Structure formats: structure tokens, C-alpha cells
Amino acid sequence: EALRLTEEAHGPEQVQVSRALDTLGNAYTCRGDHDKAKAAFARALEVRLRSLGPKHPVVAHSYRNLAMASNYTGEYRNAAEGNARARAIYLATVGRGHLHTGVTLHNEGLARRLLGELDAALALHREAEEVFAAVDGKREANLASTYNQLGADHWMLGDTATARVYAEKALALRRAAHGPTHSAVGEDLLLLARLDLEDKRAADALARAREAAGLFESVQVRPVLKARASTLEGEALLMQGDAASALPPLTRAREILELHPTWEPYSLAEVRLAMAEARARTGGPDVRPLAEAALAFFAARPDAAARRSTARARALLTPR
């Protein structure tokens, strides 16, 4: 309704309409309706390109919003390219040392990692770290977020020790910036739980996954975060030898992720693999199709974490 009134007052091609479209897109994002968010952000971009031209920093803002929505729907190439376009505009207008430039470096790095372009992701996140460390204002929150991404980069590259250093720095900084119950704290706990599993620390992983899940229940978060917490809980229980108890959280995670299977393919492959392992131990059905689906994804990935998952999937498919 607000968008309709704005269009009637200012005309459909005015910048005021693009602001209303941004508000609409953000509302859809908060609801998890990422396809509608993407449509709203794409329309805002069209309006701004016609009204302001291709080199205005507000146009960069639209590219960034659209890239964010594309990232949430699993269109990582579009997300990476959209952030690169935004960054080029910011570099030409506000410069390298601006917060907006740092955000596009951070976001493009995430998209590049999800594409499997790990060296590019690491370089972008290191540059984002430099920018955020030098920027005033909300520096701490942004720097903590980039520490989290650097931790994930190093995990995928197989350097779990460095990944843990960054994850712990992110958690400490985010708790200081946001408080102990913020959803972002839960994201750092999830990364640390994943690293605990890599280091065979099942009890620590289980405690962190359950702490994150508790945080996510008290605030509004994307459903995928709840799914990741459930996956890690199930994997930790599996590592402790309790496959029967692992199945309920893994089932919850799989149900969430399979609603939109192209949106979070890495997380979906992780839960399918863990579900196959749990069912193999409990004599449940569908072990082979779950393992084959996980193998098809992980075998095509270049990262060290995926290679370990590939070996687990192949072990399930090897006759004994």
C-alpha cells in the first residue's frame, strides 16, 4: 500500500519509489521470501538507473541489495558480479576506505567462496578486514562479521587452526558489539561448532550448536540458521555414537533446507550426508540416495572440507 501511494504521489520512475521498493525488499528478506525481495530490489535498480545514471553511489546500493537477495537464493555468480559492480562505483565515488566499499568486499568474498573460488574469497575478505579496521562508526560489528568469513574461508581451505583464531575473535568482538544474545553471536557459535567437529571435540560442538539454537529461537533469523544448528547438533551426536538421537535434529534441518533446495546447497549436502550416516547406523531407509546426492555436490567442490565430505559419502557407498 505504501508503495502504491508513493507511486501515485511521485510517479513510478522517481527515486522516492526506489526507496519504497527497498523497504519492501527488506521486509520480504526478513520474512525469508527471497524471490519477492529480489524482484523488489531489481525494480528499485531499474528506477535508479533511469533516474540517476549508472555511476551514482545510490545505484551501487541497489546493486548491493540485489546481490544480497541473489546470494540468499543460491545465485552466487549473480551475487558476486553485483557486488563487484557496486564496489567499482564506490571506488570511483566514495573511495576504498569507505564503509560501503568494505561491505561490498565482504559480500563478494562470501559469494566467491560459495562458488568455490576460495583464493579470491580470502583476498576479498582480507581487504575488507583492512577497510573495516580503519573505518569509524560501526567498525566493530562489520569487522567481526568479516572475521567470521575469514574463519570460514580458512576452514574450507583446510586450515582449522587459523579458522578457529578468526572465529574466536569474531565471537568476542560480536558479543562486545551486540551483547550475548544477538543472532550474529549464534552464527559465530555455529562456525566454532563446525571447527569442534573437525577437531573431534563432539561435546564442545554439541554445546555450541545447542546454544546457537537457543539464541535463534528468541530472535527472528533466517530458517537456514536454525537448520545449520540442527545439522551440527545431529553431527555431534553422531560423533558421540548416538545415531538414534541424531536423527530428529537432522530431520528438522533437512525439512527446512529441502523447501528451497537451490538456496543453500552446501548446507543441504551436509545434512543429507549426516542423515545417510545416521540411517546407516540405525538401519533406516534411503542411505544410498542420500549419500549419492551428497557425493554429487561435494565431489564437484574444490575445498578441503568438501574433500573430507566426499570421502565420507564414498565410504557409505562402498560395499562392505
ABEGO torsion letter per residue (X at the ends): XAAAAAAAAAEAABAAAAAAAAAAAAAAAAAGBAAAAAAAAAAAAAAAAAAAEAABAAAAAAAAAAAAAAAAAGBAAAAAAAAAAAAAAAAAAAEAABAAAAAAAAAAAAAAAAAGBAAAAAAAAAAAAAAAAABBEAAAAAAAAAAAAAAAAAAAAGBAAAAAAAAAAAAAAAAAAAEAABAAAAAAAAAAAAAAAAAGBAAAAAAAAAAAAAAAAABBBBAAAAAAAAAAAAAAAAAAGBAAAAAAAAAAAAAAAAABAAABAAAAAAAAAAAAAAAAAAGBBGAAAAAAAAAAAAAABABAAAAAAAAAAAAAABBX
